[in-house]
Amino acid sequence: GLCLLVLRLFIGVHVFLVSCALPDSVLRRFIVRVMCSVLGLFVRQSDPRLRDVNVRVYIANHVTQFDHNVINLLTSCNTPALNGAPGFICWSRGFMELGVTGSRAELVDSLKVYSSHRGNPPLLLFPEEAATNGRAGLLRFSSWPFSILDVVQPVALQVQRPLITVSVADSSWITELLWTFFVPFTVYQVRWMPSVPRRAEELSEDFALRVQELLAMELGVVSTRLTAADKTEHMKRLRHTSLLPFAPGGCPGQPLAARPRMPSSLTGVAPEDVQITAMAQRVKEVLPHVPLEVIRIDLAQTNCVDTTIANLLEGRVPFFPESKEAGTDLPAPSASQAAAASGIQGSIAVPSSKPATKQFAKSPVERHLSLQERKRALYDYARR
């Protein structure tokens, strides 16, 4: 792999120079495609006759950082640069610079003007706006690419690579390029689908959803409602979790009902380390009526503040509520925190003479409403 990487770096420079020197034509695409096969990039297309020469907008799923370069080896098309500053890097990667740095509405207007000139190549757009591995599902399509013209042509793209994952979340395009040169080969399979016109009085959102469903069926994956912003938020949470000292407890990534608990033989252990104490104080601020020792014991099992709060609220951990005079070893909360905590305690309505587990309502409807009220109180406290 290292030998291939070093060799292909020199060959890649020649491929870049040839692609810059030759004008856009069938001959240039053929030469560059042959040279890319030496780099380990093999491009296959099925049913090329389905490609409509009159269509001005291609819609494709997003798998790697080089999808637009691969499809450009088959037909002439341009992909506008949506992220990143314009300059040499943007141009060298094959993106089209429009000089629009404003809203999506300005971008759509510029693309409409671009598409109105018949001499310009078609547009290749990726409505997912973020790359995925293409194995599970499609991200929700943005509606702005479908407001440019009333006819689009979907392009189904699948990528296969031995030994190494094709697309890794949160990796840069340089990393992906180096791994492409490192592995023996990478196969891109491009399938052209029939063009899809907009229906009468169909909104752009409905048009995007319909094309997304067609592409998902062609690829054999699920059409999800997750957006590129959801993926960005998920990656932020993963990076934040990896930096936490108690991340191995598995708190943020698992659902509450599926998080494992430690054996009951460890329930008598009360850890006194700094992390458990700090986490216990955070739980105590939210649930001041819960004894501190109970909180520490459950934190020793879950190692997660959110899980411990959920266990205490949902009655999975029995305890006797403390009186108002208890908990003197904690620092006094501020006035807003005390008001929020008293509001939460009042909404939970735990009597001082009975354990919380005996508050279990008989009716499922009452239990659900009680849970919703407690969740709402926790949300109000978190906002304060």
C-alpha positions in Angstrom: 0.0 0.0 0.0 2.8 2.4 0.8 4.5 1.7 -2.5 1.3 2.2 -4.4 0.7 5.5 -2.5 4.1 6.9 -3.4 3.9 5.8 -7.0 0.4 7.1 -7.5 1.2 10.5 -6.0 3.6 11.1 -8.9 1.1 9.7 -11.4 -1.7 11.8 -9.9 0.3 15.0 -10.5 0.5 14.0 -14.2 -3.3 13.3 -14.3 -4.0 16.7 -12.8 -1.7 18.5 -15.3 -3.3 16.6 -18.3 -6.8 17.4 -17.1 -5.9 21.1 -16.8 -4.1 21.3 -20.1 -6.7 19.5 -22.4 -10.0 21.2 -23.2 -13.3 19.6 -22.1 -14.1 17.0 -24.7 -14.7 13.3 -25.2 -10.9 12.8 -25.9 -10.0 14.4 -22.6 -12.4 12.4 -20.6 -11.2 9.2 -22.2 -7.5 9.9 -21.5 -8.1 11.0 -17.9 -10.3 8.0 -17.3 -7.6 5.6 -18.5 -5.0 7.4 -16.4 -7.3 7.2 -13.3 -7.5 3.4 -13.8 -3.7 3.4 -13.1 -4.5 5.3 -9.9 -6.9 2.5 -8.9 -10.1 4.4 -9.8 -12.4 2.3 -12.0 -15.6 3.9 -13.2 -18.4 1.8 -14.6 -21.8 3.0 -15.9 -24.9 1.0 -16.7 -27.5 2.1 -19.3 -25.6 5.1 -20.6 -28.4 5.5 -23.3 -30.7 6.6 -20.5 -28.8 9.8 -20.0 -30.9 12.5 -21.4 -28.9 15.1 -23.3 -31.7 17.7 -22.8 -31.7 17.5 -19.0 -29.8 20.4 -17.3 -29.7 19.1 -13.7 -28.4 15.8 -12.5 -29.3 14.7 -8.9 -27.0 12.1 -7.3 -26.5 10.6 -3.9 -23.3 11.6 -2.1 -20.8 8.8 -1.1 -17.3 10.2 -1.4 -15.5 13.6 -1.7 -14.8 12.8 -5.4 -18.2 11.9 -6.7 -18.4 14.9 -9.0 -15.0 14.1 -10.4 -16.0 10.5 -11.2 -19.2 11.5 -12.9 -17.4 14.2 -14.8 -15.3 11.4 -16.4 -18.5 10.1 -18.0 -20.1 13.3 -19.1 -19.5 17.0 -19.0 -21.1 18.6 -15.9 -20.3 21.2 -13.2 -20.9 21.1 -9.4 -21.1 24.4 -7.6 -18.9 25.0 -4.6 -21.2 25.2 -1.5 -18.7 25.0 1.3 -15.2 26.3 1.6 -13.5 29.5 0.5 -13.1 29.9 -3.3 -9.6 29.7 -4.6 -7.0 27.4 -6.1 -8.0 24.4 -3.9 -11.6 24.7 -4.8 -10.8 25.0 -8.5 -8.3 22.2 -8.5 -10.9 19.8 -7.0 -13.2 20.5 -9.9 -15.8 22.7 -8.3 -17.4 25.6 -10.1 -17.1 29.0 -8.4 -20.2 31.2 -8.7 -19.0 34.0 -6.4 -22.2 33.7 -4.3 -21.6 33.8 -0.6 -25.1 34.7 0.5 -28.2 32.7 1.1 -29.6 29.7 -0.7 -32.0 31.9 -2.6 -29.1 33.8 -4.2 -27.5 30.6 -5.1 -30.6 29.3 -6.7 -31.0 32.5 -8.7 -27.4 32.2 -9.9 -27.9 28.6 -11.0 -31.1 29.5 -12.8 -29.1 32.1 -14.8 -26.4 29.5 -15.4 -28.8 26.9 -16.6 -30.6 29.3 -18.9 -27.5 29.4 -21.2 -27.7 26.3 -23.3 -23.9 26.3 -24.0 -23.1 25.6 -20.3 -22.7 22.0 -19.2 -25.4 20.5 -17.0 -25.4 20.9 -13.2 -24.5 18.0 -10.9 -26.0 18.5 -7.5 -26.0 16.5 -4.3 -29.1 17.3 -2.3 -27.9 15.3 0.7 -25.2 18.0 1.2 -23.1 15.5 3.2 -21.4 12.3 2.3 -22.4 9.0 3.8 -21.2 5.4 3.2 -24.3 4.7 1.1 -25.0 1.4 3.0 -27.9 2.3 5.3 -29.9 5.1 3.8 -30.1 8.5 2.1 -30.1 11.8 4.1 -33.1 14.0 3.5 -32.8 15.9 0.2 -32.7 19.6 0.4 -35.4 21.3 -1.7 -33.4 24.1 -3.3 -31.8 21.9 -6.1 -35.3 21.1 -7.2 -36.4 24.7 -7.5 -33.9 25.4 -10.3 -35.6 23.6 -13.2 -38.8 21.4 -13.5 -36.9 18.3 -14.9 -34.1 16.5 -13.2 -32.3 13.2 -13.8 -31.4 11.0 -10.9 -28.0 9.3 -10.8 -27.4 6.3 -8.5 -23.9 6.0 -7.3 -22.3 3.0 -5.5 -18.7 2.7 -4.5 -16.8 -0.5 -3.5 -13.3 -0.8 -2.1 -11.5 -3.8 -0.6 -10.3 -3.9 3.0 -10.8 -0.2 3.8 -14.1 1.6 4.3 -15.1 3.8 1.3 -16.3 6.8 3.3 -15.4 7.7 6.9 -17.4 10.4 8.7 -15.6 13.5 9.6 -12.5 12.8 7.4 -11.0 15.4 5.1 -10.8 15.0 1.3 -7.0 14.7 1.6 -7.4 11.7 3.9 -9.8 10.1 1.5 -7.5 10.8 -1.5 -4.5 9.1 0.3 -6.6 6.1 1.2 -7.7 5.8 -2.4 -4.1 5.8 -3.5 -3.2 3.3 -0.7 -5.8 0.5 -1.5 -5.4 -1.6 -4.7 -8.5 -0.3 -6.4 -11.8 1.6 -5.9 -14.8 0.8 -8.1 -17.5 3.5 -8.8 -20.7 2.2 -10.3 -22.9 4.8 -11.9 -26.4 4.0 -12.9 -28.4 6.5 -14.9 -32.1 6.6 -14.2 -35.0 8.1 -16.3 -35.5 11.8 -16.0 -38.2 12.9 -13.5 -40.4 15.9 -14.3 -42.2 18.0 -11.8 -45.9 17.4 -11.4 -48.5 20.1 -11.8 -48.5 22.4 -8.8 -46.0 20.2 -7.0 -43.9 21.9 -4.3 -40.1 21.7 -4.3 -40.2 19.8 -1.0 -42.6 17.2 -2.4 -40.5 17.0 -5.6 -37.3 16.4 -3.6 -39.0 13.7 -1.5 -40.3 11.9 -4.6 -36.8 11.8 -6.2 -35.3 10.7 -2.9 -37.7 7.8 -2.7 -36.8 6.8 -6.3 -33.1 6.9 -5.6 -33.5 4.9 -2.4 -35.4 2.2 -4.2 -32.7 2.0 -6.9 -29.9 1.8 -4.4 -31.8 -0.6 -2.0 -31.5 1.6 1.0 -33.8 3.5 3.3 -35.1 7.0 2.6 -34.5 8.8 6.0 -35.5 12.1 7.4 -32.1 12.8 8.8 -30.5 15.9 7.4 -26.9 17.0 7.0 -27.3 19.2 10.1 -28.2 16.1 12.1 -25.0 14.4 10.9 -23.0 17.5 11.9 -24.5 17.6 15.3 -23.9 13.8 15.7 -20.3 14.2 14.9 -20.0 17.1 17.4 -21.4 14.8 20.1 -19.0 12.0 19.2 -16.1 14.4 19.4 -17.3 15.8 22.7 -17.9 12.3 24.1 -14.4 11.2 23.2 -12.9 14.1 25.2 -14.9 13.3 28.3 -13.0 11.5 31.1 -15.9 9.2 31.8 -16.8 8.5 28.1 -16.1 4.7 28.3 -19.4 4.4 30.4 -21.2 4.6 27.1 -23.6 7.4 28.2 -24.5 9.6 25.2 -24.5 7.0 22.4 -26.9 4.5 23.8 -30.6 4.7 24.4 -31.7 4.8 28.0 -33.5 1.5 28.0 -30.5 -0.3 26.4 -27.7 0.9 28.7 -26.2 -1.8 30.7 -26.1 -1.8 34.5 -23.4 -3.3 36.7 -24.0 -6.4 38.7 -25.9 -5.9 42.0 -22.9 -7.1 43.9 -21.4 -3.6 43.4 -24.3 -1.7 44.7 -22.7 -1.4 48.1 -19.6 0.3 46.8 -19.6 4.1 47.2 -16.7 5.6 45.1 -15.1 8.7 46.5 -13.2 9.8 43.5 -13.4 13.4 42.2 -15.4 12.5 39.0 -18.2 10.6 40.9 -18.4 13.4 43.4 -18.7 16.1 40.7 -21.3 14.1 38.8 -23.3 13.4 42.0 -23.4 17.2 42.7 -24.9 17.8 39.2 -27.6 15.1 39.8 -28.2 16.6 43.3 -28.9 20.0 41.8 -31.5 18.5 39.6 -33.1 16.2 42.1 -32.4 17.7 45.6 -34.8 15.3 47.4 -32.7 12.2 46.4 -30.1 11.2 49.0 -26.5 11.8 47.9 -25.4 8.2 48.7 -28.1 6.8 46.4 -26.9 9.0 43.6 -23.3 8.0 44.1 -24.2 4.3 44.1 -26.1 4.6 40.9 -23.4 6.7 39.3 -20.9 4.0 40.1 -23.0 1.6 38.0 -24.0 3.9 35.1 -21.1 6.4 35.0 -23.5 8.9 33.3 -25.5 11.8 34.8 -28.4 11.5 32.3 -28.8 7.8 32.9 -28.8 8.2 36.7 -31.4 11.0 36.5 -33.6 8.9 34.3 -33.2 5.9 36.6 -34.2 8.0 39.7 -37.2 9.6 37.9 -38.6 6.4 36.4 -38.4 4.5 39.7 -35.7 2.0 38.8 -33.7 3.0 41.8 -35.7 2.9 45.1 -34.9 5.5 47.8 -36.4 7.5 50.7 -36.6 11.2 49.9 -34.5 13.5 52.0 -35.9 16.3 54.1 -35.1 19.9 53.3 -32.4 20.0 56.0 -30.4 17.2 54.3 -27.6 17.6 51.8 -25.6 20.1 53.8 -22.4 18.8 52.2 -23.3 20.4 48.9 -22.7 24.0 48.0 -25.8 26.2 48.3 -27.4 26.7 44.9 -28.3 30.1 43.5 -31.7 31.6 43.8 -32.7 30.6 40.3 -31.5 27.1 40.8 -33.3 26.8 44.1 -36.5 28.0 42.5 -36.1 25.6 39.6 -35.3 22.7 41.9 -38.3 23.4 44.1 -40.5 23.5 41.0 -39.2 20.2 39.9 -39.7 18.7 43.3 -43.2 20.0 43.4 -44.0 18.6 39.9 -42.6 15.2 40.8 -44.7 15.3 44.0 -42.8 12.6 45.9 -44.2 12.2 49.5 -41.7 12.3 52.4 -43.2 9.2 54.1 -43.2 6.7 51.2 -40.5 5.5 48.8 -40.7 6.7 45.1 -41.4 3.2 43.9 -44.8 3.1 45.6 -45.9 6.0 43.5 -46.3 3.8 40.4 -49.7 4.6 38.9 -52.2 1.8 38.1 -53.3 3.3 34.7 -50.8 3.4 31.8 -52.3 6.8 30.8 -51.5 8.2 34.2 -48.0 6.8 34.2 -47.4 8.3 30.8 -48.7 11.7 31.8 -46.7 11.7 35.0 -43.5 10.9 33.0 -44.2 13.7 30.6 -44.7 16.1 33.4 -41.4 15.2 35.0 -39.6 15.4 31.7 -41.2 18.9 31.1 -40.0 20.0 34.6 -36.5 18.8 33.8 -36.5 20.7 30.5 -37.6 23.8 32.3 -34.8 23.5 34.8 -32.2 22.9 32.1 -33.3 26.0 30.3 -33.1 28.1 33.4 
